[in-house]
């Protein structure tokens, strides 16, 4: 046990650069906590400093703390900050993405998901390939029902934690057909000792529901649960957090309903809006001081988002200088827009701004073409970020398929990919044999 003066000094170090609300969040040691964190309000700092506070002041063992986020980048940043706050001890905190957390559980209990050790996780392309073969075997016209459409339905059902056996999956002929396809798809996946991406969470939650002793083990392991970007959680992610936290209710969720933009892929904003209903004793804190934007940007954004009907009320403010006025531009078409953006970059460059300090953000990859064309026509150098990701390249996927077959000989999808890479003249009949 450390003495009182040392404890006070450590607590001061952890909270000295925090504002009043951030400090209250960090010092919250037990019970449910909802942090409504406006954009740029320092939520990652709050999460990491609270973990450090629990470990260094409240003597919570690091491996009993679980922090879950959505991207590997966010998880990596969190681990890096914890390393600075906790030293080597920070490596013992369980910081994962949702899907990585699911993989952690399934790799320790594969038999409960109908798998053997060394199972494979198929990617989207392999999922489409499997569904194409399945639809072909069932003699379903791809013009009527494409593999991509089926994949979208199955993935959404998994995200909503709906099994094909549920009556709700058979309300009409189309749903009944989809349930039949879904059932056969799951059977073929298991036959290949494989999971798809959505399976990682669906099967984990199913195991927790059906095997209380397994759930109890992880409830005892992850005694403090923190979930970032809670406004983006779907049904199965919500259930995962609810199940793990229900024994002690030491759950902290951080999010902003104003930043919920992923309903099209299953995110359910009601998860954050109804947190108080799930946890009536919850403390609610609002991080409203923005450290990123100027007042003019905050006013413009707030005036728009205030029209949303379902939201936690908040008023963002900043201590930064006023900044340049916001500009609104309306264009006739995408070509006109691209020309204007490139012209603006040229104007900035003539004032001494480096090209490397300019960035163009767009909503979908399809929009990059018109901007690239405009940049090339004006002779401006550019770098396209996120064009073809490393693991999406053919040669990398082929190599991974070879390794998958070595580790998991039942992986027919990987075998199908590399049976003729390089060409060996193996046709459908030979492959079937």
C-alpha positions as CSV (number, residue, x, y, z in Angstrom):
1,X,0.0,0.0,0.0
2,X,1.4,3.4,-0.9
3,X,1.3,6.2,1.6
4,X,-1.2,9.1,1.5
5,X,1.3,11.7,0.2
6,X,2.4,9.5,-2.7
7,X,-1.3,8.7,-3.6
8,X,-2.1,12.5,-3.6
9,X,0.9,13.2,-5.8
10,X,0.0,10.5,-8.3
11,X,-3.7,11.7,-8.4
12,X,-2.5,15.3,-9.0
13,X,-0.3,14.1,-11.9
14,X,-3.2,12.3,-13.5
15,X,-5.7,15.2,-13.2
16,X,-3.6,18.4,-13.3
17,X,-4.3,19.0,-17.0
18,X,-7.9,18.1,-17.0
19,X,-10.9,20.4,-16.9
20,X,-13.5,20.0,-14.1
21,X,-15.8,17.5,-16.0
22,X,-12.9,15.5,-17.3
23,X,-11.6,15.2,-13.7
24,X,-14.9,14.1,-12.4
25,X,-15.0,11.3,-15.0
26,X,-11.5,10.1,-14.2
27,X,-12.2,10.0,-10.5
28,X,-15.4,8.0,-10.9
29,X,-14.3,4.7,-9.5
30,X,-17.5,2.5,-9.3
31,X,-20.9,2.1,-11.0
32,X,-22.3,2.9,-14.4
33,X,-21.1,6.1,-16.1
34,X,-22.2,7.8,-19.3
35,X,-19.9,10.4,-20.8
36,X,-21.6,12.5,-23.5
37,X,-18.4,13.6,-25.3
38,X,-18.8,16.4,-27.8
39,X,-16.4,16.4,-30.8
40,X,-12.8,17.3,-29.9
41,X,-13.5,17.3,-26.1
42,X,-10.6,15.0,-25.1
43,X,-12.5,11.7,-24.6
44,X,-9.5,9.5,-25.2
45,X,-7.5,11.4,-22.5
46,X,-10.4,10.8,-20.1
47,X,-10.5,7.0,-20.9
48,X,-6.8,6.5,-20.5
49,X,-6.4,8.7,-17.4
50,X,-9.4,6.9,-15.7
51,X,-7.7,3.5,-16.4
52,X,-4.5,4.8,-14.9
53,X,-6.4,6.2,-11.9
54,X,-8.1,2.8,-11.3
55,X,-4.8,0.9,-11.6
56,X,-2.5,3.3,-9.6
57,X,-4.9,4.8,-7.0
58,X,-7.7,2.3,-6.6
59,X,-5.4,-0.8,-7.0
60,X,-7.5,-2.4,-9.7
61,X,-5.4,-5.0,-11.4
62,X,-4.7,-3.9,-15.0
63,X,-5.9,-7.2,-16.5
64,X,-9.3,-6.6,-14.8
65,X,-9.8,-3.5,-17.0
66,X,-11.2,-3.9,-20.5
67,X,-11.4,-0.9,-22.9
68,X,-13.2,-1.5,-26.2
69,X,-13.2,0.7,-29.3
70,X,-14.0,0.3,-33.0
71,X,-10.7,0.6,-34.9
72,X,-7.2,-0.8,-34.5
73,X,-5.9,2.7,-34.9
74,X,-7.9,3.9,-31.9
75,X,-6.9,0.9,-29.9
76,X,-3.3,1.4,-30.7
77,X,-3.4,5.0,-29.7
78,X,-5.0,4.1,-26.4
79,X,-2.3,1.5,-25.7
80,X,0.4,4.0,-26.5
81,X,-1.0,6.5,-24.1
82,X,-1.4,3.9,-21.4
83,X,2.2,3.0,-21.8
84,X,3.1,6.6,-21.0
85,X,0.8,6.6,-17.9
86,X,1.4,3.2,-16.5
87,X,4.7,2.0,-18.0
88,X,5.0,-1.7,-18.7
89,X,1.9,-2.3,-16.6
90,X,-0.1,-0.6,-19.3
91,X,0.4,-3.6,-21.6
92,X,-1.7,-5.7,-19.2
93,X,-4.8,-3.6,-19.7
94,X,-7.2,-5.4,-22.2
95,X,-7.5,-2.8,-25.0
96,X,-9.2,-4.3,-28.1
97,X,-11.7,-3.6,-30.8
98,X,-15.0,-5.3,-30.5
99,X,-14.1,-7.9,-33.1
100,X,-10.7,-8.6,-31.5
101,X,-12.5,-9.1,-28.2
102,X,-14.8,-11.6,-29.9
103,X,-11.8,-13.4,-31.4
104,X,-10.1,-13.6,-28.0
105,X,-13.1,-15.4,-26.5
106,X,-13.7,-17.7,-29.5
107,X,-10.1,-18.8,-29.8
108,X,-10.3,-20.0,-26.2
109,X,-13.7,-21.8,-26.6
110,X,-13.8,-22.8,-30.3
111,X,-15.8,-26.0,-29.6
112,X,-18.7,-24.0,-28.2
113,X,-19.0,-22.4,-31.6
114,X,-18.8,-25.7,-33.5
115,X,-15.2,-25.1,-34.4
116,X,-11.8,-26.7,-34.0
117,X,-8.6,-24.9,-33.1
118,X,-6.9,-23.2,-36.0
119,X,-10.2,-22.0,-37.5
120,X,-10.1,-19.4,-40.3
121,X,-11.8,-16.0,-40.5
122,X,-12.9,-15.3,-44.0
123,X,-13.0,-11.9,-45.5
124,X,-15.7,-10.2,-47.5
125,X,-14.5,-11.5,-50.9
126,X,-14.4,-15.1,-49.6
127,X,-17.9,-14.6,-48.1
128,X,-19.2,-13.5,-51.5
129,X,-17.5,-16.4,-53.2
130,X,-19.1,-18.9,-50.8
131,X,-22.5,-17.4,-51.3
132,X,-22.2,-17.4,-55.1
133,X,-21.4,-21.2,-55.0
134,X,-24.3,-21.7,-52.5
135,X,-26.8,-19.8,-54.7
136,X,-25.6,-21.7,-57.8
137,X,-26.1,-25.0,-56.0
138,X,-29.6,-23.9,-55.1
139,X,-30.2,-22.8,-58.7
140,X,-31.1,-19.3,-57.6
141,X,-30.9,-16.8,-60.4
142,X,-28.2,-14.2,-59.5
143,X,-30.3,-11.6,-61.4
144,X,-33.0,-12.1,-58.9
145,X,-30.9,-12.5,-55.8
146,X,-27.2,-11.6,-55.8
147,X,-24.5,-12.9,-53.5
148,X,-23.8,-9.3,-52.3
149,X,-27.5,-8.7,-51.5
150,X,-27.6,-12.0,-49.5
151,X,-24.4,-11.1,-47.7
152,X,-25.8,-7.8,-46.7
153,X,-29.0,-9.4,-45.2
154,X,-27.0,-12.1,-43.4
155,X,-24.5,-9.6,-41.9
156,X,-27.4,-7.4,-40.8
157,X,-29.1,-10.4,-39.2
158,X,-25.9,-11.2,-37.3
159,X,-25.5,-7.6,-36.2
160,X,-29.1,-7.6,-34.9
161,X,-28.4,-11.0,-33.2
162,X,-31.1,-12.8,-35.2
163,X,-30.6,-16.5,-35.8
164,X,-32.3,-18.2,-38.8
165,X,-34.2,-20.5,-36.4
166,X,-36.1,-17.5,-35.0
167,X,-39.8,-17.3,-36.2
168,X,-39.2,-13.6,-37.0
169,X,-36.9,-14.7,-39.8
170,X,-39.8,-16.4,-41.6
171,X,-42.6,-13.7,-41.7
172,X,-42.9,-13.8,-45.5
173,X,-41.7,-16.0,-48.5
174,X,-38.5,-13.9,-49.0
175,X,-37.6,-14.0,-45.3
176,X,-38.2,-17.8,-45.4
177,X,-35.9,-18.2,-48.4
178,X,-33.3,-16.0,-46.7
179,X,-33.5,-18.1,-43.5
180,X,-32.9,-21.3,-45.6
181,X,-29.9,-19.7,-47.3
182,X,-28.6,-18.3,-44.0
183,X,-28.8,-21.7,-42.4
184,X,-27.0,-23.4,-45.2
185,X,-24.4,-20.7,-45.3
186,X,-23.7,-21.1,-41.6
187,X,-23.4,-24.9,-42.1
188,X,-20.9,-24.6,-44.9
189,X,-18.8,-22.1,-42.9
190,X,-18.6,-24.6,-40.0
191,X,-17.8,-27.4,-42.4
192,X,-14.8,-25.3,-43.5
193,X,-13.9,-24.7,-39.9
194,X,-14.4,-21.0,-40.6
195,X,-16.1,-17.8,-39.3
196,X,-17.0,-14.6,-41.1
197,X,-16.4,-11.2,-39.6
198,X,-19.9,-10.8,-38.2
199,X,-19.6,-14.3,-36.6
200,X,-16.9,-13.0,-34.2
201,X,-19.5,-11.1,-32.2
202,X,-22.6,-13.1,-32.9
203,X,-21.0,-16.4,-31.7
204,X,-19.4,-14.7,-28.7
205,X,-22.8,-13.4,-27.5
206,X,-24.4,-16.7,-28.2
207,X,-21.8,-18.5,-26.1
208,X,-22.3,-16.0,-23.3
209,X,-26.1,-16.6,-23.4
210,X,-25.9,-20.4,-23.6
211,X,-22.9,-21.0,-21.2
212,X,-23.3,-19.0,-18.0
213,X,-20.1,-20.4,-16.6
214,X,-18.1,-19.0,-19.6
215,X,-19.8,-15.6,-19.1
216,X,-19.0,-15.6,-15.4
217,X,-15.4,-16.2,-16.2
218,X,-15.2,-13.1,-18.3
219,X,-17.3,-11.1,-15.9
220,X,-14.6,-11.9,-13.3
221,X,-11.8,-11.1,-15.7
222,X,-13.1,-7.8,-17.0
223,X,-14.5,-6.2,-13.8
224,X,-14.3,-2.7,-15.3
225,X,-15.6,-2.2,-18.8
226,X,-15.2,0.9,-20.9
227,X,-16.7,1.3,-24.4
228,X,-15.7,4.1,-26.8
229,X,-17.9,5.5,-29.6
230,X,-21.0,4.0,-27.9
231,X,-23.3,5.8,-30.4
232,X,-22.0,3.5,-33.1
233,X,-22.8,0.2,-31.4
234,X,-25.2,-2.2,-33.0
235,X,-27.5,-4.7,-31.2
236,X,-24.9,-7.5,-30.8
237,X,-22.2,-5.1,-29.6
238,X,-24.7,-3.7,-27.1
239,X,-25.5,-7.2,-25.8
240,X,-21.9,-8.0,-25.5
241,X,-21.2,-5.0,-23.3
242,X,-24.5,-5.6,-21.3
243,X,-23.7,-9.2,-20.6
244,X,-20.1,-8.6,-19.4
245,X,-21.1,-5.6,-17.2
246,X,-24.2,-7.0,-15.7
247,X,-22.5,-8.7,-12.7
248,X,-20.9,-5.5,-11.3
249,X,-22.2,-2.7,-13.5
250,X,-18.8,-1.0,-13.5
251,X,-19.4,0.1,-17.1
252,X,-18.4,3.4,-18.6
253,X,-19.5,4.3,-22.1
254,X,-18.3,7.3,-24.0
255,X,-20.1,8.7,-27.1
256,X,-22.0,11.5,-28.7
257,X,-25.4,10.9,-30.3
258,X,-24.7,13.9,-32.5
259,X,-21.9,12.0,-34.2
260,X,-24.1,8.9,-34.9
261,X,-23.8,8.4,-38.7
262,X,-23.7,4.7,-39.1
263,X,-27.3,3.6,-38.8
264,X,-27.1,2.3,-42.4
265,X,-24.7,-0.4,-41.2
266,X,-26.6,-1.3,-38.1
267,X,-25.6,1.3,-35.5
268,X,-28.5,1.9,-33.0
269,X,-28.5,5.3,-31.5
270,X,-31.0,4.2,-28.9
271,X,-28.2,2.3,-27.1
272,X,-26.7,5.6,-25.9
273,X,-30.0,7.4,-25.5
274,X,-31.4,4.7,-23.3
275,X,-28.3,4.1,-21.1
276,X,-30.1,5.5,-18.1
277,X,-32.9,3.1,-18.6
278,X,-30.5,0.1,-18.6
279,X,-28.6,1.6,-15.6
280,X,-30.9,3.7,-13.5
281,X,-28.1,4.6,-11.1
282,X,-25.9,5.9,-13.8
283,X,-23.9,9.1,-13.5
284,X,-24.1,11.3,-16.6
285,X,-21.3,13.7,-17.4
286,X,-21.1,16.0,-20.4
287,X,-17.7,17.0,-22.0
288,X,-18.6,20.2,-23.7
289,X,-15.3,22.1,-24.0
290,X,-13.9,21.6,-27.5
291,X,-10.1,21.7,-28.0
292,X,-10.1,21.2,-31.7
293,X,-12.3,23.8,-33.5
294,X,-12.7,27.6,-33.5
295,X,-15.9,29.2,-32.1
296,X,-17.2,30.0,-35.6
297,X,-17.1,26.3,-36.5
298,X,-18.8,25.3,-33.3
299,X,-21.6,27.8,-33.8
300,X,-22.2,26.6,-37.4
301,X,-22.2,22.9,-36.4
302,X,-24.4,23.5,-33.3
303,X,-27.0,25.5,-35.2
304,X,-27.4,22.5,-37.5
305,X,-27.3,19.6,-35.1
306,X,-29.8,21.4,-32.7
307,X,-32.5,20.4,-35.1
308,X,-32.1,16.8,-34.2
309,X,-35.1,15.6,-32.1
310,X,-33.5,12.6,-30.3
311,X,-30.3,13.8,-28.6
312,X,-28.6,14.5,-25.3
313,X,-28.7,18.3,-25.0
314,X,-25.2,19.8,-25.0
315,X,-23.6,23.2,-25.7
316,X,-20.0,23.0,-27.0
317,X,-17.7,25.9,-26.3
318,X,-14.0,26.6,-26.8
319,X,-11.4,29.0,-25.5
320,X,-9.7,29.2,-28.9
321,X,-9.6,32.4,-31.0
322,X,-12.6,33.2,-33.2
323,X,-11.0,31.9,-36.4
324,X,-12.0,32.5,-40.1
325,X,-15.6,32.7,-41.1
326,X,-17.2,29.5,-42.4
327,X,-17.8,29.3,-46.1
328,X,-20.7,27.7,-47.9
329,X,-20.3,26.9,-51.6
330,X,-22.9,25.5,-54.0
331,X,-21.9,24.0,-57.3
332,X,-23.7,22.9,-60.4
333,X,-22.0,19.6,-60.6
334,X,-19.1,17.5,-59.3
335,X,-16.7,18.9,-62.1
336,X,-17.5,22.5,-61.1
337,X,-16.9,21.5,-57.4
338,X,-13.5,19.9,-58.2
339,X,-12.3,22.8,-60.2
340,X,-13.2,25.2,-57.4
341,X,-11.4,23.1,-54.8
342,X,-8.3,22.9,-57.0
343,X,-8.4,26.6,-57.6
344,X,-8.5,27.2,-53.9
345,X,-5.5,25.0,-53.3
346,X,-3.6,26.9,-56.0
347,X,-4.5,30.2,-54.3
348,X,-3.3,28.9,-50.9
349,X,-0.1,27.7,-52.5
350,X,0.6,31.0,-54.1
351,X,0.4,32.5,-50.6
352,X,3.1,30.1,-49.3
353,X,1.1,27.2,-48.1
354,X,2.7,23.8,-49.0
355,X,0.7,21.3,-51.0
356,X,1.4,18.7,-48.3
357,X,-0.6,20.9,-45.9
358,X,-3.8,20.6,-48.0
359,X,-6.2,17.7,-47.9
360,X,-9.4,16.9,-49.7
361,X,-12.0,14.8,-47.8
362,X,-14.8,13.1,-49.7
363,X,-17.6,10.8,-48.6
364,X,-17.1,7.8,-51.0
365,X,-14.2,6.4,-53.0
366,X,-16.1,6.9,-56.2
367,X,-15.7,10.7,-55.7
368,X,-11.9,10.6,-55.9
369,X,-11.9,10.3,-59.7
370,X,-13.2,13.8,-60.5
371,X,-10.7,15.4,-58.0
372,X,-7.8,13.4,-59.4
373,X,-8.7,14.5,-62.9
374,X,-8.8,18.1,-61.9
375,X,-5.5,17.9,-60.0
376,X,-3.8,16.2,-62.9
377,X,-5.1,18.8,-65.4
378,X,-3.6,21.6,-63.3
379,X,-0.3,19.7,-62.7
380,X,-0.7,19.6,-58.9
381,X,1.0,16.7,-57.1
382,X,-1.2,14.6,-54.9
383,X,-1.2,11.3,-52.9
384,X,-4.3,9.2,-52.9
385,X,-4.8,7.7,-49.4
386,X,-6.6,4.4,-48.9
387,X,-6.8,3.4,-52.6
388,X,-6.1,-0.4,-52.3
389,X,-5.4,-1.5,-48.7
390,X,-2.4,-3.8,-48.2
391,X,-4.4,-6.8,-47.2
392,X,-6.8,-6.3,-50.2
393,X,-4.0,-6.8,-52.8
394,X,-4.3,-10.0,-54.8
395,X,-0.8,-11.3,-54.0
396,X,-1.3,-10.7,-50.3
397,X,-4.7,-12.4,-50.3
398,X,-3.2,-15.4,-52.2
399,X,-0.4,-15.7,-49.7
400,X,-2.8,-15.6,-46.8
401,X,-5.0,-18.3,-48.5
402,X,-1.9,-20.6,-48.8
403,X,-1.2,-20.1,-45.0
404,X,-4.9,-20.7,-44.2
405,X,-4.9,-24.0,-46.0
406,X,-1.7,-25.0,-44.2
407,X,-3.2,-24.1,-40.8
408,X,-6.8,-25.2,-41.5
409,X,-7.0,-27.9,-44.2
410,X,-10.8,-27.8,-44.1
411,X,-10.8,-24.2,-45.5
412,X,-12.3,-24.9,-48.9
413,X,-12.7,-21.2,-49.6
414,X,-8.9,-20.6,-49.3
415,X,-8.2,-23.7,-51.3
416,X,-10.5,-22.6,-54.1
417,X,-8.6,-19.3,-54.3
418,X,-5.1,-20.8,-54.7
419,X,-5.8,-24.1,-56.4
420,X,-5.0,-22.5,-59.7
421,X,-2.5,-19.8,-58.4
422,X,-0.2,-20.4,-60.2
423,X,-2.2,-22.1,-63.0
424,X,-2.5,-25.9,-62.6
425,X,-5.4,-26.6,-65.0
426,X,-7.7,-27.7,-62.2
427,X,-11.3,-27.3,-63.3
428,X,-14.6,-27.5,-61.3
429,X,-14.8,-31.3,-61.6
430,X,-11.2,-31.7,-60.4
431,X,-11.8,-29.3,-57.5
432,X,-14.9,-31.1,-56.5
433,X,-13.0,-34.4,-56.4
